[in-house]
Amino acid sequence: MLLPPSVSVRKVPVVQTPEYVIKFERVPGMTFVHCSVSRWSPSVHKKLKEDWGLLKRLYGDTLFALHTPGDTKHEKFLRLFGFEFVYHYDDDLHGPTDLYKTKE
């Protein structure tokens, strides 16, 4: 698949631990964040919150996340880490999608 040079399909790890990985994906005008958690526990939650807070302060700009409507576990995760709903749209590739962003 060929994409114009201005479109990113690369997710770059910015935080890596044995329990989770946070990646940034830069597209024109926006940075999306992706987080994969391999093991969840209260101590992992605490460490992830600390790393997330530091990452947001260092980055200093709005971060965005995509969400599939109806995935209540993911929505809870987004809200737990300070994301707010922006709008809903229908993506030709992924179907119904919600856009979330970090709170100002």
C-alpha positions as CSV (number, residue, x, y, z in Angstrom):
1,M,0.0,0.0,0.0
2,L,1.4,3.4,-1.0
3,L,0.7,6.4,1.1
4,P,1.6,10.0,0.6
5,P,4.7,11.0,2.7
6,S,2.6,13.2,4.9
7,V,0.6,10.3,6.2
8,S,2.1,8.3,9.1
9,V,1.4,4.6,9.7
10,R,4.2,4.2,12.2
11,K,3.6,4.0,15.9
12,V,6.7,5.0,17.8
13,P,7.2,3.6,21.4
14,V,7.7,6.5,23.8
15,V,7.4,4.4,27.1
16,Q,8.2,0.7,27.3
17,T,7.9,-1.4,30.4
18,P,7.3,-5.2,30.8
19,E,3.7,-4.4,31.7
20,Y,2.8,-1.7,29.1
21,V,3.9,0.2,26.1
22,I,2.8,3.7,25.1
23,K,3.2,4.7,21.5
24,F,2.7,7.9,19.6
25,E,1.4,8.0,16.0
26,R,1.9,11.4,14.3
27,V,-0.4,12.4,11.4
28,P,-0.7,15.9,9.9
29,G,-1.8,18.2,12.7
30,M,-2.4,15.5,15.3
31,T,-0.7,13.0,17.6
32,F,-2.5,9.8,18.5
33,V,-1.6,7.8,21.5
34,H,-1.8,4.0,21.8
35,C,-1.4,2.0,25.0
36,S,-1.0,-1.7,25.2
37,V,-1.2,-3.2,28.7
38,S,-0.1,-6.8,29.1
39,R,-0.7,-7.2,32.8
40,W,-3.1,-5.1,35.0
41,S,-2.8,-4.6,38.7
42,P,-3.1,-1.8,41.2
43,S,0.7,-1.3,41.1
44,V,0.8,-1.3,37.3
45,H,-2.1,1.2,37.3
46,K,-0.2,3.5,39.7
47,K,3.0,3.3,37.6
48,L,1.2,3.9,34.3
49,K,-0.6,6.9,35.8
50,E,2.8,8.3,36.8
51,D,4.4,7.7,33.4
52,W,1.4,9.1,31.6
53,G,1.4,12.3,33.7
54,L,5.1,12.8,33.0
55,L,4.7,12.0,29.3
56,K,1.8,14.5,29.0
57,R,3.8,17.3,30.7
58,L,6.9,16.6,28.5
59,Y,4.8,16.5,25.3
60,G,2.9,19.6,26.2
61,D,0.2,19.4,23.5
62,T,-3.1,17.8,23.0
63,L,-3.0,14.0,22.4
64,F,-5.8,12.1,20.6
65,A,-7.2,8.6,20.8
66,L,-9.6,6.6,18.7
67,H,-12.3,4.5,20.3
68,T,-14.8,1.9,19.0
69,P,-18.3,2.8,20.4
70,G,-19.6,0.1,22.7
71,D,-16.2,-0.9,24.1
72,T,-17.0,0.1,27.7
73,K,-13.7,-1.2,29.1
74,H,-11.7,1.0,26.6
75,E,-13.9,4.0,27.3
76,K,-13.4,3.6,31.1
77,F,-9.6,3.4,30.4
78,L,-9.7,6.6,28.3
79,R,-11.6,8.5,31.0
80,L,-9.4,7.2,33.7
81,F,-6.4,8.7,31.9
82,G,-8.1,12.1,31.3
83,F,-9.5,11.9,27.8
84,E,-12.7,13.5,26.8
85,F,-15.1,12.8,23.9
86,V,-14.7,15.1,20.9
87,Y,-17.0,13.6,18.2
88,H,-18.3,10.5,16.5
89,Y,-17.7,9.7,12.8
90,D,-18.1,6.8,10.5
91,D,-14.7,5.6,9.2
92,D,-14.8,3.9,5.8
93,L,-12.0,1.5,7.0
94,H,-12.9,0.9,10.7
95,G,-16.6,1.7,10.9
96,P,-18.1,3.8,13.7
97,T,-15.4,5.6,15.5
98,D,-15.2,8.1,18.4
99,L,-12.4,10.7,18.7
100,Y,-11.2,11.5,22.2
101,K,-8.6,14.1,23.3
102,T,-6.7,14.9,26.4
103,K,-8.3,17.6,28.5
104,E,-6.9,21.1,28.2
